[in-house]
Amino acid sequence: MQTETLRRQPSLKGDYITTLYPNTRVFVNVVAGNVVKSYKSENYIWVEIDLSRSFPGELSGNGWIANTDLVNTPRLSSLAYCS
């Protein structure tokens, strides 16, 4: 079972928010043109998560998840789209 860590900043040193387990549904933030808001840092592509939509009543603001490891698994994503 692969878990992912949700952080306050797009960095492995960013403040810890929570651990995400497989099949956890989260909502990403998008910018113009419905492009997922992302940031490249520390050999990862980070994706911004809307905490209030993902964890209603529990968390607020935004968080970041390391979606792609550009060194070890450059073609593997931690996230998948769902409907």
N, CA, C and O atoms as a CHARMM CRD file, in Angstrom:
* protein
*
  332
    1    1 MET  N      0.84900  -1.17800   0.00000 PROA 1      0.00000
    2    1 MET  CA     0.00000   0.00000   0.00000 PROA 1      0.00000
    3    1 MET  C      0.89300   1.23900   0.00000 PROA 1      0.00000
    4    1 MET  O      1.69400   1.43000   0.91400 PROA 1      0.00000
    5    2 GLN  N      0.75400   2.07200  -1.01700 PROA 2      0.00000
    6    2 GLN  CA     1.54300   3.29300  -1.16000 PROA 2      0.00000
    7    2 GLN  C      0.77200   4.46900  -0.57200 PROA 2      0.00000
    8    2 GLN  O     -0.35500   4.74100  -0.98500 PROA 2      0.00000
    9    3 THR  N      1.36600   5.15800   0.38000 PROA 3      0.00000
   10    3 THR  CA     0.74500   6.35600   0.93300 PROA 3      0.00000
   11    3 THR  C      1.48100   7.58000   0.41700 PROA 3      0.00000
   12    3 THR  O      2.62800   7.48600  -0.02200 PROA 3      0.00000
   13    4 GLU  N      0.82700   8.71800   0.47200 PROA 4      0.00000
   14    4 GLU  CA     1.41500   9.99000   0.06000 PROA 4      0.00000
   15    4 GLU  C      1.22800  10.99000   1.18600 PROA 4      0.00000
   16    4 GLU  O      0.24400  10.92800   1.92400 PROA 4      0.00000
   17    5 THR  N      2.16000  11.90100   1.31600 PROA 5      0.00000
   18    5 THR  CA     2.08800  12.91900   2.35400 PROA 5      0.00000
   19    5 THR  C      1.62100  14.24000   1.76700 PROA 5      0.00000
   20    5 THR  O      2.15000  14.70600   0.75700 PROA 5      0.00000
   21    6 LEU  N      0.64100  14.83000   2.39700 PROA 6      0.00000
   22    6 LEU  CA     0.12100  16.13100   2.00100 PROA 6      0.00000
   23    6 LEU  C      0.82700  17.18400   2.85200 PROA 6      0.00000
   24    6 LEU  O      0.86800  17.07100   4.07700 PROA 6      0.00000
   25    7 ARG  N      1.38700  18.21600   2.19600 PROA 7      0.00000
   26    7 ARG  CA     2.17700  19.23700   2.89300 PROA 7      0.00000
   27    7 ARG  C      1.64400  20.63400   2.61400 PROA 7      0.00000
   28    7 ARG  O      0.92100  20.84300   1.64000 PROA 7      0.00000
   29    8 ARG  N      2.00200  21.59600   3.47100 PROA 8      0.00000
   30    8 ARG  CA     1.56300  22.99500   3.31600 PROA 8      0.00000
   31    8 ARG  C      2.28300  23.71400   2.18700 PROA 8      0.00000
   32    8 ARG  O      1.71000  24.60200   1.55700 PROA 8      0.00000
   33    9 GLN  N      3.53200  23.34300   1.92200 PROA 9      0.00000
   34    9 GLN  CA     4.31700  23.95300   0.85700 PROA 9      0.00000
   35    9 GLN  C      4.77500  22.84800  -0.09900 PROA 9      0.00000
   36    9 GLN  O      4.86100  21.68700   0.30100 PROA 9      0.00000
   37   10 PRO  N      5.07000  23.19400  -1.35500 PROA 10     0.00000
   38   10 PRO  CA     5.54000  22.18900  -2.30700 PROA 10     0.00000
   39   10 PRO  C      7.01500  21.85500  -2.07800 PROA 10     0.00000
   40   10 PRO  O      7.88400  22.21300  -2.87300 PROA 10     0.00000
   41   11 SER  N      7.26800  21.15800  -0.97100 PROA 11     0.00000
   42   11 SER  CA     8.62700  20.80500  -0.57600 PROA 11     0.00000
   43   11 SER  C      8.57300  19.62800   0.38800 PROA 11     0.00000
   44   11 SER  O      7.64200  19.51400   1.18500 PROA 11     0.00000
   45   12 LEU  N      9.56900  18.75600   0.31400 PROA 12     0.00000
   46   12 LEU  CA     9.65900  17.65200   1.26900 PROA 12     0.00000
   47   12 LEU  C      9.84100  18.16200   2.69400 PROA 12     0.00000
   48   12 LEU  O      9.59100  17.43500   3.65500 PROA 12     0.00000
   49   13 LYS  N     10.27500  19.40600   2.82800 PROA 13     0.00000
   50   13 LYS  CA    10.45500  20.02600   4.14700 PROA 13     0.00000
   51   13 LYS  C      9.23000  20.82100   4.57600 PROA 13     0.00000
   52   13 LYS  O      9.20900  21.38700   5.66900 PROA 13     0.00000
   53   14 GLY  N      8.20500  20.87000   3.71900 PROA 14     0.00000
   54   14 GLY  CA     6.98200  21.60300   4.04200 PROA 14     0.00000
   55   14 GLY  C      6.26900  20.98600   5.23300 PROA 14     0.00000
   56   14 GLY  O      6.38600  19.78600   5.48500 PROA 14     0.00000
   57   15 ASP  N      5.53700  21.80300   5.95900 PROA 15     0.00000
   58   15 ASP  CA     4.80700  21.32600   7.13100 PROA 15     0.00000
   59   15 ASP  C      3.85800  20.20000   6.74500 PROA 15     0.00000
   60   15 ASP  O      3.14400  20.29600   5.74700 PROA 15     0.00000
   61   16 TYR  N      3.85500  19.13600   7.53800 PROA 16     0.00000
   62   16 TYR  CA     2.99300  17.97600   7.33600 PROA 16     0.00000
   63   16 TYR  C      1.54600  18.34300   7.63000 PROA 16     0.00000
   64   16 TYR  O      1.26000  19.00700   8.62700 PROA 16     0.00000
   65   17 ILE  N      0.63100  17.91400   6.76400 PROA 17     0.00000
   66   17 ILE  CA    -0.80600  18.09900   6.99400 PROA 17     0.00000
   67   17 ILE  C     -1.44400  16.76900   7.36200 PROA 17     0.00000
   68   17 ILE  O     -2.02600  16.63200   8.43800 PROA 17     0.00000
   69   18 THR  N     -1.33500  15.78300   6.46300 PROA 18     0.00000
   70   18 THR  CA    -1.93200  14.47300   6.69600 PROA 18     0.00000
   71   18 THR  C     -1.34300  13.46100   5.72900 PROA 18     0.00000
   72   18 THR  O     -0.64200  13.82600   4.78500 PROA 18     0.00000
   73   19 THR  N     -1.62800  12.20300   5.96500 PROA 19     0.00000
   74   19 THR  CA    -1.22600  11.13000   5.06500 PROA 19     0.00000
   75   19 THR  C     -2.42200  10.72900   4.22300 PROA 19     0.00000
   76   19 THR  O     -3.52700  10.56100   4.73900 PROA 19     0.00000
   77   20 LEU  N     -2.19800  10.57600   2.92500 PROA 20     0.00000
   78   20 LEU  CA    -3.24300  10.12000   2.01400 PROA 20     0.00000
   79   20 LEU  C     -3.00900   8.65100   1.69500 PROA 20     0.00000
   80   20 LEU  O     -1.89300   8.24200   1.37200 PROA 20     0.00000
   81   21 TYR  N     -4.07000   7.86800   1.78900 PROA 21     0.00000
   82   21 TYR  CA    -4.00300   6.44300   1.49400 PROA 21     0.00000
   83   21 TYR  C     -4.56000   6.18700   0.10000 PROA 21     0.00000
   84   21 TYR  O     -5.27400   7.03400  -0.43700 PROA 21     0.00000
   85   22 PRO  N     -4.25200   5.04400  -0.49700 PROA 22     0.00000
   86   22 PRO  CA    -4.77000   4.74900  -1.83800 PROA 22     0.00000
   87   22 PRO  C     -6.28600   4.92400  -1.90000 PROA 22     0.00000
   88   22 PRO  O     -7.00800   4.61000  -0.95400 PROA 22     0.00000
   89   23 ASN  N     -6.73900   5.42700  -3.02700 PROA 23     0.00000
   90   23 ASN  CA    -8.15800   5.66600  -3.31700 PROA 23     0.00000
   91   23 ASN  C     -8.77800   6.80000  -2.50700 PROA 23     0.00000
   92   23 ASN  O    -10.00200   6.91900  -2.46400 PROA 23     0.00000
   93   24 THR  N     -7.96100   7.63600  -1.86500 PROA 24     0.00000
   94   24 THR  CA    -8.47000   8.83100  -1.21600 PROA 24     0.00000
   95   24 THR  C     -8.80600   9.84200  -2.30000 PROA 24     0.00000
   96   24 THR  O     -7.97600  10.11700  -3.16700 PROA 24     0.00000
   97   25 ARG  N     -9.99800  10.39400  -2.26400 PROA 25     0.00000
   98   25 ARG  CA   -10.40900  11.37700  -3.27200 PROA 25     0.00000
   99   25 ARG  C    -10.03300  12.76400  -2.77400 PROA 25     0.00000
  100   25 ARG  O    -10.40600  13.16400  -1.67200 PROA 25     0.00000
  101   26 VAL  N     -9.29100  13.49200  -3.59900 PROA 26     0.00000
  102   26 VAL  CA    -8.93000  14.87900  -3.30400 PROA 26     0.00000
  103   26 VAL  C     -9.29000  15.73900  -4.50400 PROA 26     0.00000
  104   26 VAL  O     -9.44500  15.23600  -5.61700 PROA 26     0.00000
  105   27 PHE  N     -9.42100  17.03600  -4.27100 PROA 27     0.00000
  106   27 PHE  CA    -9.75900  17.97800  -5.33000 PROA 27     0.00000
  107   27 PHE  C     -8.55600  18.87600  -5.57700 PROA 27     0.00000
  108   27 PHE  O     -8.04500  19.51500  -4.65700 PROA 27     0.00000
  109   28 VAL  N     -8.10700  18.92000  -6.83700 PROA 28     0.00000
  110   28 VAL  CA    -6.95900  19.74400  -7.19100 PROA 28     0.00000
  111   28 VAL  C     -7.43100  21.15200  -7.53800 PROA 28     0.00000
  112   28 VAL  O     -8.58500  21.35400  -7.91800 PROA 28     0.00000
  113   29 ASN  N     -6.53100  22.11900  -7.40300 PROA 29     0.00000
  114   29 ASN  CA    -6.80900  23.48400  -7.83300 PROA 29     0.00000
  115   29 ASN  C     -6.39800  23.62100  -9.29100 PROA 29     0.00000
  116   29 ASN  O     -5.40400  23.03900  -9.72700 PROA 29     0.00000
  117   30 VAL  N     -7.16800  24.39200 -10.03400 PROA 30     0.00000
  118   30 VAL  CA    -6.85600  24.61900 -11.44400 PROA 30     0.00000
  119   30 VAL  C     -6.67300  26.10400 -11.70400 PROA 30     0.00000
  120   30 VAL  O     -7.17300  26.95100 -10.96400 PROA 30     0.00000
  121   31 VAL  N     -5.94800  26.39900 -12.76700 PROA 31     0.00000
  122   31 VAL  CA    -5.74000  27.77300 -13.21500 PROA 31     0.00000
  123   31 VAL  C     -6.45000  27.92500 -14.56000 PROA 31     0.00000
  124   31 VAL  O     -7.17200  27.02100 -14.98000 PROA 31     0.00000
  125   32 ALA  N     -6.25800  29.02800 -15.22200 PROA 32     0.00000
  126   32 ALA  CA    -6.92500  29.31400 -16.50300 PROA 32     0.00000
  127   32 ALA  C     -6.84100  28.12700 -17.45600 PROA 32     0.00000
  128   32 ALA  O     -5.79400  27.49400 -17.58800 PROA 32     0.00000
  129   33 GLY  N     -7.94400  27.84000 -18.10900 PROA 33     0.00000
  130   33 GLY  CA    -7.97200  26.74800 -19.06900 PROA 33     0.00000
  131   33 GLY  C     -8.07200  25.37500 -18.43400 PROA 33     0.00000
  132   33 GLY  O     -7.77900  24.37000 -19.08100 PROA 33     0.00000
  133   34 ASN  N     -8.48100  25.32000 -17.18000 PROA 34     0.00000
  134   34 ASN  CA    -8.59600  24.05900 -16.43700 PROA 34     0.00000
  135   34 ASN  C     -7.29000  23.27600 -16.35800 PROA 34     0.00000
  136   34 ASN  O     -7.29800  22.04500 -16.37600 PROA 34     0.00000
  137   35 VAL  N     -6.18000  23.98100 -16.27100 PROA 35     0.00000
  138   35 VAL  CA    -4.86900  23.36400 -16.09600 PROA 35     0.00000
  139   35 VAL  C     -4.62800  23.17700 -14.60000 PROA 35     0.00000
  140   35 VAL  O     -4.82400  24.10200 -13.81200 PROA 35     0.00000
  141   36 VAL  N     -4.20700  21.99100 -14.22000 PROA 36     0.00000
  142   36 VAL  CA    -3.94500  21.69600 -12.81100 PROA 36     0.00000
  143   36 VAL  C     -2.79100  22.56500 -12.31500 PROA 36     0.00000
  144   36 VAL  O     -1.74800  22.65600 -12.96300 PROA 36     0.00000
  145   37 LYS  N     -2.98800  23.20300 -11.15500 PROA 37     0.00000
  146   37 LYS  CA    -1.94300  24.05400 -10.58300 PROA 37     0.00000
  147   37 LYS  C     -0.83400  23.17200 -10.03500 PROA 37     0.00000
  148   37 LYS  O     -1.06700  22.34200  -9.15500 PROA 37     0.00000
  149   38 SER  N      0.37200  23.35300 -10.55900 PROA 38     0.00000
  150   38 SER  CA     1.49700  22.52200 -10.15500 PROA 38     0.00000
  151   38 SER  C      2.75400  23.36500 -10.01000 PROA 38     0.00000
  152   38 SER  O      2.79100  24.52800 -10.41300 PROA 38     0.00000
  153   39 TYR  N      3.79000  22.75700  -9.42400 PROA 39     0.00000
  154   39 TYR  CA     5.04200  23.44600  -9.15900 PROA 39     0.00000
  155   39 TYR  C      6.15500  22.40500  -9.16500 PROA 39     0.00000
  156   39 TYR  O      5.99900  21.32400  -8.59600 PROA 39     0.00000
  157   40 LYS  N      7.26900  22.72200  -9.80100 PROA 40     0.00000
  158   40 LYS  CA     8.40900  21.80500  -9.84100 PROA 40     0.00000
  159   40 LYS  C      9.41500  22.21200  -8.76800 PROA 40     0.00000
  160   40 LYS  O      9.87700  23.35300  -8.73700 PROA 40     0.00000
  161   41 SER  N      9.74800  21.26300  -7.88800 PROA 41     0.00000
  162   41 SER  CA    10.69600  21.52800  -6.80800 PROA 41     0.00000
  163   41 SER  C     11.28500  20.21400  -6.31800 PROA 41     0.00000
  164   41 SER  O     10.57300  19.21500  -6.20900 PROA 41     0.00000
  165   42 GLU  N     12.57900  20.21000  -6.02400 PROA 42     0.00000
  166   42 GLU  CA    13.26700  19.05500  -5.43900 PROA 42     0.00000
  167   42 GLU  C     13.09400  17.77500  -6.26700 PROA 42     0.00000
  168   42 GLU  O     12.92600  16.69400  -5.70300 PROA 42     0.00000
  169   43 ASN  N     13.13400  17.89200  -7.58700 PROA 43     0.00000
  170   43 ASN  CA    12.97900  16.76300  -8.50600 PROA 43     0.00000
  171   43 ASN  C     11.59300  16.12400  -8.46900 PROA 43     0.00000
  172   43 ASN  O     11.42800  14.96100  -8.83900 PROA 43     0.00000
  173   44 TYR  N     10.60900  16.88400  -8.02500 PROA 44     0.00000
  174   44 TYR  CA     9.21600  16.42000  -8.01500 PROA 44     0.00000
  175   44 TYR  C      8.34000  17.43500  -8.72400 PROA 44     0.00000
  176   44 TYR  O      8.66300  18.62200  -8.78500 PROA 44     0.00000
  177   45 ILE  N      7.24000  16.95900  -9.25400 PROA 45     0.00000
  178   45 ILE  CA     6.17200  17.85000  -9.68100 PROA 45     0.00000
  179   45 ILE  C      5.10200  17.76400  -8.60000 PROA 45     0.00000
  180   45 ILE  O      4.55000  16.69600  -8.33200 PROA 45     0.00000
  181   46 TRP  N      4.82400  18.89800  -7.99200 PROA 46     0.00000
  182   46 TRP  CA     3.84600  18.99800  -6.90500 PROA 46     0.00000
  183   46 TRP  C      2.53000  19.51600  -7.45500 PROA 46     0.00000
  184   46 TRP  O      2.51600  20.35600  -8.35400 PROA 46     0.00000
  185   47 VAL  N      1.43200  19.01900  -6.92200 PROA 47     0.00000
  186   47 VAL  CA     0.10000  19.45000  -7.33400 PROA 47     0.00000
  187   47 VAL  C     -0.60100  20.05000  -6.11900 PROA 47     0.00000
  188   47 VAL  O     -0.56900  19.49100  -5.02200 PROA 47     0.00000
  189   48 GLU  N     -1.24100  21.21500  -6.34500 PROA 48     0.00000
  190   48 GLU  CA    -1.93600  21.89300  -5.24800 PROA 48     0.00000
  191   48 GLU  C     -3.32700  21.28600  -5.03100 PROA 48     0.00000
  192   48 GLU  O     -4.08900  21.08600  -5.97700 PROA 48     0.00000
  193   49 ILE  N     -3.63300  21.00200  -3.78000 PROA 49     0.00000
  194   49 ILE  CA    -4.89400  20.37100  -3.38600 PROA 49     0.00000
  195   49 ILE  C     -5.75500  21.38200  -2.63200 PROA 49     0.00000
  196   49 ILE  O     -5.25900  22.10100  -1.76500 PROA 49     0.00000
  197   50 ASP  N     -7.03800  21.43400  -2.96100 PROA 50     0.00000
  198   50 ASP  CA    -8.01000  22.26400  -2.24500 PROA 50     0.00000
  199   50 ASP  C     -8.45900  21.48700  -1.00900 PROA 50     0.00000
  200   50 ASP  O     -9.24200  20.54200  -1.11000 PROA 50     0.00000
  201   51 LEU  N     -7.95700  21.89200   0.15300 PROA 51     0.00000
  202   51 LEU  CA    -8.22100  21.14600   1.38600 PROA 51     0.00000
  203   51 LEU  C     -9.67500  21.22700   1.83700 PROA 51     0.00000
  204   51 LEU  O    -10.21900  20.23900   2.33000 PROA 51     0.00000
  205   52 SER  N    -10.31500  22.38600   1.67900 PROA 52     0.00000
  206   52 SER  CA   -11.69200  22.51400   2.15800 PROA 52     0.00000
  207   52 SER  C    -12.66100  21.65800   1.33700 PROA 52     0.00000
  208   52 SER  O    -13.65600  21.17700   1.87900 PROA 52     0.00000
  209   53 ARG  N    -12.39500  21.46000   0.06500 PROA 53     0.00000
  210   53 ARG  CA   -13.23400  20.57400  -0.75500 PROA 53     0.00000
  211   53 ARG  C    -12.87300  19.11000  -0.53300 PROA 53     0.00000
  212   53 ARG  O    -13.74300  18.24000  -0.58300 PROA 53     0.00000
  213   54 SER  N    -11.60800  18.84000  -0.29000 PROA 54     0.00000
  214   54 SER  CA   -11.15900  17.45900  -0.10800 PROA 54     0.00000
  215   54 SER  C    -11.50300  16.91200   1.27200 PROA 54     0.00000
  216   54 SER  O    -11.79000  15.72400   1.42300 PROA 54     0.00000
  217   55 PHE  N    -11.47400  17.78600   2.27900 PROA 55     0.00000
  218   55 PHE  CA   -11.73300  17.38000   3.66200 PROA 55     0.00000
  219   55 PHE  C    -12.70500  18.36300   4.31100 PROA 55     0.00000
  220   55 PHE  O    -12.32600  19.08000   5.23700 PROA 55     0.00000
  221   56 PRO  N    -13.96600  18.40700   3.83400 PROA 56     0.00000
  222   56 PRO  CA   -14.92500  19.40700   4.32800 PROA 56     0.00000
  223   56 PRO  C    -15.11400  19.32800   5.84500 PROA 56     0.00000
  224   56 PRO  O    -15.31800  18.25700   6.41600 PROA 56     0.00000
  225   57 GLY  N    -15.03600  20.51100   6.47500 PROA 57     0.00000
  226   57 GLY  CA   -15.21500  20.59400   7.91500 PROA 57     0.00000
  227   57 GLY  C    -14.01000  20.19400   8.73300 PROA 57     0.00000
  228   57 GLY  O    -14.00800  20.36200   9.95200 PROA 57     0.00000
  229   58 GLU  N    -12.97800  19.66500   8.08200 PROA 58     0.00000
  230   58 GLU  CA   -11.78100  19.21400   8.80600 PROA 58     0.00000
  231   58 GLU  C    -10.56900  20.10100   8.54500 PROA 58     0.00000
  232   58 GLU  O     -9.84700  20.46500   9.47300 PROA 58     0.00000
  233   59 LEU  N    -10.34700  20.45300   7.26200 PROA 59     0.00000
  234   59 LEU  CA    -9.17700  21.23700   6.88300 PROA 59     0.00000
  235   59 LEU  C     -9.60700  22.39100   5.99000 PROA 59     0.00000
  236   59 LEU  O    -10.67300  22.35100   5.37500 PROA 59     0.00000
  237   60 SER  N     -8.76900  23.41700   5.92600 PROA 60     0.00000
  238   60 SER  CA    -9.04200  24.54300   5.03800 PROA 60     0.00000
  239   60 SER  C     -7.74400  25.00000   4.38700 PROA 60     0.00000
  240   60 SER  O     -6.65400  24.59300   4.78900 PROA 60     0.00000
  241   61 GLY  N     -7.87900  25.84400   3.38200 PROA 61     0.00000
  242   61 GLY  CA    -6.70100  26.34400   2.67200 PROA 61     0.00000
  243   61 GLY  C     -6.27300  25.37500   1.59000 PROA 61     0.00000
  244   61 GLY  O     -7.08800  24.63500   1.03900 PROA 61     0.00000
  245   62 ASN  N     -4.99300  25.39000   1.29500 PROA 62     0.00000
  246   62 ASN  CA    -4.42900  24.54900   0.24700 PROA 62     0.00000
  247   62 ASN  C     -3.28500  23.71400   0.78400 PROA 62     0.00000
  248   62 ASN  O     -2.64500  24.07800   1.77000 PROA 62     0.00000
  249   63 GLY  N     -3.03300  22.59900   0.13400 PROA 63     0.00000
  250   63 GLY  CA    -1.90100  21.74200   0.45200 PROA 63     0.00000
  251   63 GLY  C     -1.26800  21.26300  -0.83700 PROA 63     0.00000
  252   63 GLY  O     -1.77700  21.53600  -1.92400 PROA 63     0.00000
  253   64 TRP  N     -0.16600  20.55300  -0.72200 PROA 64     0.00000
  254   64 TRP  CA     0.57000  20.08300  -1.89200 PROA 64     0.00000
  255   64 TRP  C      0.92600  18.61400  -1.73800 PROA 64     0.00000
  256   64 TRP  O      1.26800  18.15300  -0.64900 PROA 64     0.00000
  257   65 ILE  N      0.84100  17.88100  -2.85100 PROA 65     0.00000
  258   65 ILE  CA     1.24800  16.48300  -2.87900 PROA 65     0.00000
  259   65 ILE  C      2.29200  16.31000  -3.98000 PROA 65     0.00000
  260   65 ILE  O      2.16000  16.86400  -5.07100 PROA 65     0.00000
  261   66 ALA  N      3.33700  15.52700  -3.67100 PROA 66     0.00000
  262   66 ALA  CA     4.34400  15.22100  -4.69300 PROA 66     0.00000
  263   66 ALA  C      3.71600  14.22400  -5.65000 PROA 66     0.00000
  264   66 ALA  O      3.55300  13.05200  -5.31300 PROA 66     0.00000
  265   67 ASN  N      3.36700  14.68200  -6.83000 PROA 67     0.00000
  266   67 ASN  CA     2.63800  13.84800  -7.78100 PROA 67     0.00000
  267   67 ASN  C      3.56100  12.96700  -8.61200 PROA 67     0.00000
  268   67 ASN  O      3.22900  11.81200  -8.87800 PROA 67     0.00000
  269   68 THR  N      4.70300  13.48300  -9.02300 PROA 68     0.00000
  270   68 THR  CA     5.61000  12.73700  -9.89200 PROA 68     0.00000
  271   68 THR  C      7.04700  12.89800  -9.42200 PROA 68     0.00000
  272   68 THR  O      7.51300  14.01500  -9.19800 PROA 68     0.00000
  273   69 ASP  N      7.74900  11.77700  -9.27400 PROA 69     0.00000
  274   69 ASP  CA     9.17000  11.77200  -8.94600 PROA 69     0.00000
  275   69 ASP  C      9.92900  11.79300 -10.26700 PROA 69     0.00000
  276   69 ASP  O      9.96900  10.79200 -10.98200 PROA 69     0.00000
  277   70 LEU  N     10.53000  12.93200 -10.58800 PROA 70     0.00000
  278   70 LEU  CA    11.16900  13.10600 -11.89400 PROA 70     0.00000
  279   70 LEU  C     12.46100  12.31400 -12.06500 PROA 70     0.00000
  280   70 LEU  O     12.94900  12.18100 -13.18800 PROA 70     0.00000
  281   71 VAL  N     13.03200  11.78000 -10.96900 PROA 71     0.00000
  282   71 VAL  CA    14.28200  11.03600 -11.05000 PROA 71     0.00000
  283   71 VAL  C     14.02700   9.53000 -11.09800 PROA 71     0.00000
  284   71 VAL  O     14.50100   8.85100 -12.00900 PROA 71     0.00000
  285   72 ASN  N     13.28600   9.01000 -10.13000 PROA 72     0.00000
  286   72 ASN  CA    13.11000   7.55900 -10.00600 PROA 72     0.00000
  287   72 ASN  C     11.95900   6.98700 -10.83500 PROA 72     0.00000
  288   72 ASN  O     12.07600   5.88500 -11.37100 PROA 72     0.00000
  289   73 THR  N     10.86500   7.71100 -10.94600 PROA 73     0.00000
  290   73 THR  CA     9.69500   7.21300 -11.68100 PROA 73     0.00000
  291   73 THR  C      9.05700   8.35100 -12.46800 PROA 73     0.00000
  292   73 THR  O      7.93200   8.74900 -12.16600 PROA 73     0.00000
  293   74 PRO  N      9.75200   8.87900 -13.47100 PROA 74     0.00000
  294   74 PRO  CA     9.28700  10.09000 -14.16100 PROA 74     0.00000
  295   74 PRO  C      7.96800   9.94700 -14.90100 PROA 74     0.00000
  296   74 PRO  O      7.33000  10.96200 -15.18200 PROA 74     0.00000
  297   75 ARG  N      7.53700   8.76900 -15.22300 PROA 75     0.00000
  298   75 ARG  CA     6.28600   8.59200 -15.97000 PROA 75     0.00000
  299   75 ARG  C      5.13800   8.10300 -15.08100 PROA 75     0.00000
  300   75 ARG  O      4.04500   7.83200 -15.57900 PROA 75     0.00000
  301   76 LEU  N      5.37600   7.98800 -13.78000 PROA 76     0.00000
  302   76 LEU  CA     4.36900   7.47200 -12.85800 PROA 76     0.00000
  303   76 LEU  C      3.76900   8.61000 -12.03300 PROA 76     0.00000
  304   76 LEU  O      4.50000   9.38100 -11.41200 PROA 76     0.00000
  305   77 SER  N      2.46200   8.71300 -12.02600 PROA 77     0.00000
  306   77 SER  CA     1.76000   9.75600 -11.29200 PROA 77     0.00000
  307   77 SER  C      1.13800   9.18700 -10.02600 PROA 77     0.00000
  308   77 SER  O      0.70700   8.03400 -10.00200 PROA 77     0.00000
  309   78 SER  N      1.09300  10.00200  -8.97000 PROA 78     0.00000
  310   78 SER  CA     0.43800   9.61600  -7.72900 PROA 78     0.00000
  311   78 SER  C     -1.06300   9.84300  -7.80000 PROA 78     0.00000
  312   78 SER  O     -1.80700   9.32200  -6.96900 PROA 78     0.00000
  313   79 LEU  N     -1.51700  10.61700  -8.78400 PROA 79     0.00000
  314   79 LEU  CA    -2.93000  10.99000  -8.88500 PROA 79     0.00000
  315   79 LEU  C     -3.53700  10.42400 -10.15500 PROA 79     0.00000
  316   79 LEU  O     -2.84900  10.22000 -11.15600 PROA 79     0.00000
  317   80 ALA  N     -4.83500  10.17600 -10.09700 PROA 80     0.00000
  318   80 ALA  CA    -5.59600   9.76300 -11.27400 PROA 80     0.00000
  319   80 ALA  C     -6.90400  10.52600 -11.27400 PROA 80     0.00000
  320   80 ALA  O     -7.47200  10.79800 -10.21700 PROA 80     0.00000
  321   81 TYR  N     -7.38300  10.87400 -12.46300 PROA 81     0.00000
  322   81 TYR  CA    -8.65200  11.58500 -12.57300 PROA 81     0.00000
  323   81 TYR  C     -9.80000  10.62100 -12.31700 PROA 81     0.00000
  324   81 TYR  O     -9.74000   9.45300 -12.69900 PROA 81     0.00000
  325   82 CYS  N    -10.83600  11.11400 -11.67200 PROA 82     0.00000
  326   82 CYS  CA   -12.04900  10.32200 -11.50000 PROA 82     0.00000
  327   82 CYS  C    -13.25600  11.21700 -11.75700 PROA 82     0.00000
  328   82 CYS  O    -13.13400  12.44200 -11.78700 PROA 82     0.00000
  329   83 SER  N    -14.38800  10.61600 -11.93600 PROA 83     0.00000
  330   83 SER  CA   -15.58700  11.41000 -12.21400 PROA 83     0.00000
  331   83 SER  C    -16.58500  11.27600 -11.07500 PROA 83     0.00000
  332   83 SER  O    -17.66100  11.87200 -11.12400 PROA 83     0.00000
